[in-house]
Amino acid sequence: MQKLIKNLQLIDNDGWLEVASAEEFEQSAQPLVPFKLLDELGSDLLATKDYGILFEVSDDYEALIAAISTQPLVVFEFEKFADGRPFTFARELREYHQYKGDIRASGDFMPDQAAFLYRCGFSSLQCRTEQDAQTALAVKDIVSVNYQADMEQAEPLFRRR
């Protein structure tokens, strides 16, 4: 069973439910909508409630930027652990587009990448197993000082001295 790390706490579920149709969207209190389904649902239906967006790396990133301005959650699906595009997407959303909502990592990422995920702007991690979640929590602060600037520390180390 997947485990969620949110605000550095391990929780079972935060209420977001992935939907696959307009009917499921209407029935869900906190729908998580695949990006490819947004056009099919239409702006009138989407305007009825807050929803999260499930984004795959093959989706149109520029269109995502326009779609998430007020949405409380965007989930980046890691299709392969070696694909670093979600790291870049999260960093750009936080740094260049000032996105304030929850950015979640899901899919095939490695729990020992947790520190890097947070440094890039992710705020929650959907881990595949409880063991992965425990590992992700344990390694989050394994490196206490980073030389480069990131989303957690705006200035590089040489400027902090």
C-alpha positions as CSV (number, residue, x, y, z in Angstrom):
1,M,0.0,0.0,0.0
2,Q,1.3,3.4,-0.9
3,K,2.3,5.8,1.9
4,L,2.2,9.6,1.8
5,I,4.8,11.9,3.3
6,K,3.3,15.4,3.8
7,N,4.9,18.1,5.9
8,L,7.6,15.6,6.8
9,Q,4.9,13.4,8.4
10,L,3.9,9.9,7.3
11,I,0.2,9.7,6.7
12,D,-2.1,7.1,5.1
13,N,-4.2,9.3,2.9
14,D,-5.0,13.0,2.6
15,G,-8.3,12.6,0.7
16,W,-7.2,13.2,-2.9
17,L,-8.7,10.5,-5.2
18,E,-7.7,10.0,-8.8
19,V,-10.7,10.2,-11.1
20,A,-11.2,8.9,-14.7
21,S,-14.5,10.5,-15.7
22,A,-16.9,13.4,-15.2
23,E,-19.1,11.3,-13.0
24,E,-16.2,10.4,-10.7
25,F,-15.2,14.1,-10.6
26,E,-18.6,15.1,-9.5
27,Q,-18.7,12.4,-6.8
28,S,-15.3,13.1,-5.3
29,A,-14.7,15.7,-2.6
30,Q,-11.1,16.1,-3.6
31,P,-10.6,14.9,-7.2
32,L,-7.2,14.3,-8.6
33,V,-7.6,14.8,-12.4
34,P,-5.2,13.4,-15.0
35,F,-3.9,16.3,-17.1
36,K,-5.1,14.6,-20.3
37,L,-8.7,14.6,-18.9
38,L,-9.0,18.3,-18.2
39,D,-10.2,19.2,-21.7
40,E,-12.7,16.4,-21.7
41,L,-14.2,17.6,-18.4
42,G,-14.5,21.1,-19.6
43,S,-14.1,24.5,-17.8
44,D,-17.7,24.6,-16.5
45,L,-17.4,21.4,-14.6
46,L,-13.9,22.1,-13.4
47,A,-15.1,25.5,-12.0
48,T,-17.4,23.8,-9.5
49,K,-14.6,22.7,-7.1
50,D,-10.9,22.7,-6.3
51,Y,-9.1,19.8,-7.9
52,G,-5.5,18.4,-8.1
53,I,-3.8,17.7,-11.4
54,L,-1.9,14.5,-12.1
55,F,0.8,15.3,-14.6
56,E,2.9,12.8,-16.6
57,V,6.2,13.9,-18.2
58,S,4.8,13.3,-21.6
59,D,2.0,15.9,-21.0
60,D,2.4,19.5,-22.2
61,Y,4.2,21.4,-19.5
62,E,3.4,24.9,-20.8
63,A,-0.3,24.0,-20.8
64,L,0.1,22.8,-17.2
65,I,1.4,26.2,-16.1
66,A,-1.7,27.9,-17.4
67,A,-4.0,25.3,-15.7
68,I,-2.6,25.2,-12.2
69,S,-2.6,28.8,-11.1
70,T,-5.2,28.3,-8.4
71,Q,-5.2,24.6,-7.9
72,P,-4.1,23.3,-4.5
73,L,-2.2,20.2,-5.8
74,V,-0.1,19.1,-8.7
75,V,1.3,15.5,-8.8
76,F,4.3,14.7,-11.0
77,E,4.3,11.1,-12.0
78,F,7.9,9.7,-12.2
79,E,7.6,7.1,-15.0
80,K,11.3,6.1,-14.7
81,F,13.5,6.9,-11.8
82,A,16.2,8.0,-14.2
83,D,14.0,10.7,-15.8
84,G,14.8,14.0,-14.1
85,R,12.2,16.2,-15.8
86,P,9.9,16.3,-12.7
87,F,12.7,17.8,-10.7
88,T,13.0,20.6,-13.2
89,F,9.2,21.0,-13.5
90,A,8.9,21.4,-9.7
91,R,11.7,23.8,-9.5
92,E,10.4,26.0,-12.3
93,L,6.9,26.0,-10.8
94,R,8.2,27.2,-7.4
95,E,10.9,29.6,-8.6
96,Y,9.6,31.1,-11.8
97,H,5.8,30.8,-11.5
98,Q,5.5,31.2,-7.7
99,Y,3.2,28.2,-7.3
100,K,2.3,27.9,-3.6
101,G,0.3,24.7,-3.7
102,D,1.4,21.2,-2.8
103,I,3.8,19.6,-5.4
104,R,3.8,15.9,-5.0
105,A,6.2,13.2,-6.3
106,S,4.6,9.9,-7.2
107,G,5.7,6.8,-9.2
108,D,9.1,5.5,-9.8
109,F,11.4,7.7,-7.7
110,M,13.9,6.3,-5.3
111,P,13.4,7.1,-1.6
112,D,17.0,8.2,-1.2
113,Q,16.2,11.1,-3.6
114,A,14.0,12.7,-1.0
115,A,16.4,15.4,0.0
116,F,16.8,16.4,-3.7
117,L,13.0,16.3,-4.2
118,Y,12.5,18.8,-1.4
119,R,15.4,21.0,-2.6
120,C,13.7,21.2,-6.0
121,G,10.3,22.3,-4.5
122,F,8.4,19.1,-3.9
123,S,6.3,19.3,-0.7
124,S,4.9,15.8,-0.5
125,L,6.0,12.3,-1.6
126,Q,3.7,9.4,-2.5
127,C,6.0,6.4,-1.7
128,R,5.3,2.9,-3.0
129,T,5.8,1.1,0.4
130,E,6.0,2.0,4.0
131,Q,9.7,1.0,4.0
132,D,10.3,3.5,1.1
133,A,8.5,6.2,3.1
134,Q,10.6,5.4,6.2
135,T,13.8,5.6,4.1
136,A,12.7,8.9,2.5
137,L,12.1,10.4,6.0
138,A,15.5,9.1,7.3
139,V,17.6,10.5,4.4
140,K,15.8,13.8,4.1
141,D,18.4,15.6,6.3
142,I,21.4,13.3,5.7
143,V,23.3,16.2,4.0
144,S,23.1,19.2,6.4
145,V,24.8,21.8,4.3
146,N,24.4,22.3,0.5
147,Y,26.7,24.5,-1.5
148,Q,24.2,25.4,-4.2
149,A,21.1,27.5,-3.8
150,D,17.8,25.7,-3.9
151,M,14.1,26.1,-3.0
152,E,14.9,25.6,0.7
153,Q,17.9,28.0,0.9
154,A,17.9,30.8,-1.6
155,E,21.6,31.7,-1.2
156,P,24.6,29.5,-2.0
157,L,27.0,28.6,0.8
158,F,29.7,31.1,-0.1
159,R,27.1,34.0,0.3
160,R,26.0,32.7,3.7
161,R,29.5,33.0,5.2
